[in-house]
């Protein structure tokens, strides 16, 4: 190498460490501290608010000068690691989230090091992505010839399923002509308990909120089939096109599961697409005891599901499954000149980005793949049964406690209830009182749960999607609720 080449090489920069041995030592230490973080999770508060100095630190301007990596890592442990959302803690039961797992976290790290873009191509990570989608199809008894794609989560999985439904049912080439060419306005139907992402989906599809017609539910919060049939008939008579029935396998409020077989029958009779939002409950299909609750999943035209819930994959990991693989690909495929396939080499494989809106995609499959290989699907099924049994245990505790009242049937793993401090309290004061209990236990770091409104009645909501939860945690929850009530008696 000549002098000029040596000078050029010396002036060229990289993001790689200057000292690989020092980098190895730091990564080893960080990995150990990360393991300790999970090992000791029960000894920490579920959640705690950030003090002003941390908020200030997280509001500084972009750095222009370098900081030693050891100092950067120290800051991460003092901020992000010290003040988490809390969903990995055994007493986090607020929103419907998985609790993560160490193997999945290791998979996330290795996926980042491996660095592949999962837009597709002929390489091992892309084939592993296909394999995980195939495993998910097996878990819910979906046909092997169906297609699927890993997504960021349930919202995107539902959007993909409903996009294919719109395109198939449109009656025109909506990708080419746009929704303005629709011969009739499309209508989608779901229960009044459907997840809010479906409103965003119909808006994003250009159909407008009116395209999603909400159907009343029965006393057990399942879609009312009689009301659904009536709505479909009314819309047909009005010149609209009933296009899609959205069944829910586990509603976000109470965990209710619609009669999936009855909905599949109705969709077949009416010539409609049948989509299932299974982000909460589809994976009950792998649970040895409770699998019959979701019979009918296999009859859907499309399913949305979430491995980052009951498979406890670290965020993000969703999945959309589509029975008609050609319709799936036809809804998203685009052949750009710079992404042509080939008979040999890196481009000699189908492009995964033809199954969804993202061209750049992360290697989400590895964290799911590794955890399933380590534990086996049977164990994950047992953990689902365990959470459902824990919810029934909590419901029994509430029934045995005079000051507490169940607000809805406990269908799977969600328990809705409220504390009743005294007879005759107004609905508004009762709501304020229960919200105060919820916030006190959050702020004290004891337990995190949420609240909701069912048929106009406010209640607290415990969603047990956590492999670390034990029945003793639920005993503690009831004990601490009663302790807050006895100690404060607010607003009595």
C-alpha positions, 0 to 999 in steps of 0.5 A: 500500500502506497503512502497516499493509500495509507493516508486515505485508509487512515482518514476513512471512518467506521462505526465499528469499535476501535478496540474489539476486546474492550467491546467484547468485555463491555457487551459481556458485562451488559449482558450479565446486567440484563440477565440480572434485570430480569432475574430481580424483576419481582423485587422492583416496583411494577412502575414508578414515575420519572423524577424531574432530573430524568425527564430533563436528561431525556429532553436534551438536544441532539449530541454532536460530540462523542461519548464513551460507550460505557457512559452511554450504557450507564445512562441507558441503565439509569433511564430506560432500564430504571423506568420501564413501562412495567409489562415484564413485571409479574404484577402488570395486568393493564393493557393486553401485553406479553411479558417478554422472555430472555431467549426472545431478547437474545434473539432480538440482539442476534437479529440486530447483529445479523442485520438482514432486511427481511424485505425478502431475498435468498438468505436464511433469515428470510426462510426462517421468517417463512418457517415461523409463519408456517408454525403460526398457521399450524398453531391455529389449524390454518391450511398450509397453502395459505400465506402470511406475513409477520408484522409490527403487531395486531393493528398492522395485521388487521389492516393487512387482512382488511386490505385483502378483504376490500380488494377481493370484495370491491368488484373493481381493480381498486389498486388501479382505479382507487376507491372512487371506482367502487360500484357500491359503498362497502360495509364491514361489520363487527361487534361494539366491542371491536378493537379501535384499530379497525376504525383506523383500518377502514379510515386508512383504506379510504372507506371512511368510518361509516364503512364499519358498522358496529353490531350490538352484543349480547349479555356475554359481550358476544356479537348478536347474530340476529342483529348482524343478520338484520344489519346486513339485510338493511344495508343490502336493501339500501344499495350498499355492499356487505363485504366483510364480517369481523369476528373477535376471538377475545375482545379487548374489554372482557375477552369475549369470543364471538361464535366463530363457526356461526359467523363463518356460516353467515359469511358463506351464506352472504358471500362475504369475507370472514376476518378474525381479529385473534390478537387476544385469543387466537393462540388459545388454539394451542392451549390443552384445556381451553382450545375448544373456545376458539373452534372456527378459527380455521374457517376464516379468510384472514386472521390477525394474531400477536406473537408478542402477547401469549408467545411473549415475544419482545415487541414487536411481533404480529402476524397476518394470515390469509387463506387465499395466497394469490389474493394476498400477494395481488393486494401488495405485490409491486415489481420495481425494476431494482427488485427483479427476481432472478434464477440464481443468487440473492434475488432467487426467492420470492420477495416477502415485501410483496405480502404487506406495505413495508419494503424494509422489514426487521428480522422479527422471526428470530426471537419467536423461532428461538423461544419456540425451539427452546420451550416448545409450543406445548409449554406456551399452551400450558402457560395460556391455560395457566393465565386463564385459570389465574383469571378464574381464581381472581374472579373467585376471590372477588366473589368471596370479597363483599366489598368487590363486585364482578362487572362482567363474566370472566370469559378467558383471562380478563377480569372486570370488577369494582370496589363498592365502598358504600351503598348509595354512592353516585356513579361518578363518585364510584368511578372517581373512587375506583380510579383513585385505587388504580392510581394509588397502586400504580404510584406505589409500584404494587400493581398496574391494571387499567379501567374501562366502561361496560354498558355505561358502567365504569370498572377496573380491568385486570388482563393476565397475559404474563408468564411470571404472574403467580396466584400469590400476586392476585392475593396481594392485589385484592389485599392491597385494594382493600388496604387502600380502601381501609386506609384512605376511605376517599371520597367517603 
